[in-house]
């Protein structure tokens, strides 16, 4: 099977998304994936710029760049606030002729889409289209630019999302919360972890970097509007006997730095964005891992990739009780919504290691049995093959 995937971000950015995992594992089981990655853009989120990549691409994965004329490339390099959605929409429009040509020349079996600005690509594909709903995209668009939603933006975004869901031959969703919002057959395809890669890291294939004897409490991921920075800083303030390690970048990195300085917190270290394996090595050094999310539609519908990476690396997890994480984590995640609750959970984990180890074991078992990328990729492959075979019969 040959899959075409227009990716609205940089493939070699610090953001190792579900698409990196899914496309990589599809190639490992014999499929070919053609990636059309976005040109560099002047955005401060971690997905818009390349970062050093420490390993070779799998056989069968080919990366090219989405077409854009010189004038549009100049616009993308302008650091203008609140233009992310506009820039991604323009990428989709300018790449339509390229997309048609690649589909025709390469004999593409499936066009894989995941973003609302890609609705125009669906209209001109000329081949089966799959749509993946990994997050509440309408709520995310509101988070990107609230001003748009004062002028009918929510209605327009919902109409576009509904159209893409209706017209796609197959649909996957990343969480049960999202599945409940859709009135058509979908495959619930959550996130997971690559156990082989993370087990190799744990076994010592990379050197240890830990330099402190104090407990290390950490977070890895994008510092965006769904992360509760005030909560994170308050927890660090209450737990000054612990070191807090925040691995990642994003548009709120400097805001977090300023909050830490304002409180005089010397126990918070901000590493900035790191390549995937370097970030996972940092997680390997943590004693406790956090998911300090806001309470919002975006957070409630999210199935966080980092949750399963934490579990695969056998780390105790404390999370705010968002809807999907609450469903997945019952019995093995410690839930807290206020800073004092997070602080008590940290103390409990450190003082009751036997109980903590049992929770960690349950989390690891879930990844082994359900939330791992080889198994998830097989589910996706089965869905697409059945759809293609059904189409051929008719």
Steps between C-alpha positions, in 0.01 A plus 500: 500500500623849412390783732535874439516711816508882471642611836430859600811514720870418468561125504835538676376738770520427872138386490493119455127474438267203461556535126873441530425181687217375279675574169828351623333177608301477175832506316638231730224261396562557131300803389632813330428844643561824309530797738446853370632714785429872546761765416664669801273759662571782742300355787618437854323166542725196503362345181596778260880467502743216448707355779786249480372151415701221655395206287444404137160489336342156464503332161194604300461847650575782257496868599446792261394858565160644427510741208472871566587796275772738613255772608317265734829371642591859586166540680555178697835635618338814641447476877145634509283410804191282455573398140550127553160401360535735203845364417384140516200579282724659240726195502201281416387727215843543343575127511187382314669461157795320662269266687307409184823429316645281777177298522498448121873431458546275803173310482407596857255263670405727790514869584533546879368831638477628857461878501204728420692723252546183292131487405584629151741211446217257568296656222764446230664175612369256242582207730363361830541744789552418866433760770658475844351704784772503764368797701195721531602709198220753537600573860866514397424761235328709765809466714714620211300813430196590712431809289400282205234332710331830576413526130358158422829312508370219722206431270724500193758272665228257611354490149842426351571225753157344441557507124839330528359231729206439267696490172797294615487133406637404843535690827708443812478686829755509780264493797163369613394859574548590133332179383188592697471823301488329159191347341663248266713185530853583613801309627614609844877516451659640818859600544764264633871444549779330308605245762803371309651848469428598858616167643829542315537840665426354845751221452782750471543551128532872578712646780330617819494875561363527853714718725285541814407283798181699560170363364439611141144587397455567132290583199577450132303656216390815325448803723175616346165631623379157620779482762420667834823694563371665818423158645842366404679794661287482815580129540873572462468775761333262748757223436832685524673186622447354150659599171254573218613425146295637208603361161355672195439827325204690368340839497475515881856400586604856582181552702591199714854631540366836615260339749786297647720807540219702653456240774872458552486131415847355458369143491353525146719417200372580149690309233322641196408272208698179455503225240281204593756257636674775695165600651421140591841466663408797719173325592700189589675706770174621657351349814148631440336629179225761477207579270399847624226574247236770505135403529376565148343328200846453347636331813187292562513351150874444499668159516852623585786323327731578792274310739590168336865592472504572873333164563735312267797650684337383825449839661233592755257750345301782658240667276217746517175308459413571139232278349697266273801469730258429785353209302837357401678550830254376760693283744854591400521879458489733801248776430518853639351832396652748747860570589458369855359173360796464263738566789334235716511250215872565448562446871291182500685352201839574655400363843309191383725337237328159510161647417658715231670201339165320473346798319799517268468130423133543405585791270777307327269201454240718327762619251617147434148370441324792330678833464802405287568606144545159332156391620338835419657505152361153428152625594537792262633278220203264538253790479655638181538163329137413568391836360712462185385142443138603544547779246659263250207257533260776402 
